[in-house]
Amino acid sequence: FRTECGLYYSYYKQMLQAPTLLQGFHGLIYDNKTESMRTINLLQRMNIYQEVFLSVLYRVLPIQKYLEPVYFYIYTLFGLQAVYVTALYITSWLLSGTWLSGLLAALWYVTNRG
């Protein structure tokens, strides 16, 4: 992961490495590692509710034997992007009345993503 992607993944990983969910929440609410000389509430400051939700989901679902945490995180992010592109395709198709418009909208999104 690069730049802020790695930072957000580290919060997900921090929740997974905590002995309990409650201790993980406490570590995120009273964080003194992200900013020097300050204790901040990461949930509010960095908007990491998605990472918290994914870490809770990973702990609750019985997939720890089959899937490592990093792959669960990556697959979930790619899956959400696929849902987004599909919704963009369908919306464009419905608004224009032609499937070609939906295809172009999805292609332009994928092309300009970087």
N, C-alpha and C positions, 0 to 999 in steps of 0.2 A: 504494500500500500504506500502511496505517496502523499505527502503533505497532510491536508486535513482528513483525508480518508483513513490514514493510519491513526490519527488522533481519535477519530470516532470509533474505529475498531478497538483501540486500546480501552475505551470505556466499556465496550461490549465484553472484552476479555476480562476486565477488572470485575465485572459482575459475575462472570463465570468462575473466576478463581476465588471468589469470596466463599467462606465456609457455608454461609446461609444467605438467603435472599435479603433478609433484614440487615445483615452486616454489609452486604453489597450496596443496598440503598443508602445506608448510613455513610459509607465511603464516598458515594457520589454527592450526597448532600453537603457533607463537610470535607470537601477536597482541598488539600493544601499543596498538591503537587503541580497542578496546572499553572497557577500564577505564583510567582515568588512572593513570599512574605504576606500572603493573603489566603484566607479560607473562603471558598466560594461554593455556591450551590450549583453544581453542574447541570442538574435537571432544568433549572430555569435559565441559566446563563448560556449554555451551549445547545439547548433544545435536543437532548439525547433520548427522548422518550422512545424513539424507534429502536435504538440499541438496547434499551432496558427491556422493551417488549420482546425483542428477538432473543435476548439472553434468558428471559423467563420461559419463553416458548421452548428454547433448546433444553432447558433443565427439566421441563415438565414432560415433553414428548420422549418416548422411549427410543431415541435414535442415537444415543451416545456410542453404542457399540458399532454402528454402521457408518456414521458420518462425523468427521472431526468438526470442531466449532468453526474453524475458518471457512470450511467448505459450506457449512450451513449458512453462514453469513453471506458469502459470495453468491450462492445459488438463490438465496432469498432476494438479494438485491437485483440480480439479473431477471428473476421471475417478475419482480415488480416493474422493472423497465419493460418487459415484454407485455405486461398488462397495459402499461401506459401507451405503448406504440399501437397495440391492438385497439384501444379506445380512441386514439387519434385517427387511426385508419377508418374505423366505423363512423366516427363523427363526421369526418370529411366526406365519406361516401354518402351519408344521409343528407348532409347539407347541399352537396353538389348534384346528387342523383346519379353519379357514375363511379364505378369502382376504380377507374384510372386516377381520379382525384385522390381517393384514399391511398392508393399505392404511392402517388407522388408525395403526399403529405408524410407518409411513413418513411419514405426514402430520404426526403429532405431532413427529417428529424435525425435519422441515423447518420447521414452525411455530416450534418452540422453539430453533432453531439460534442465532438472534441473541441 
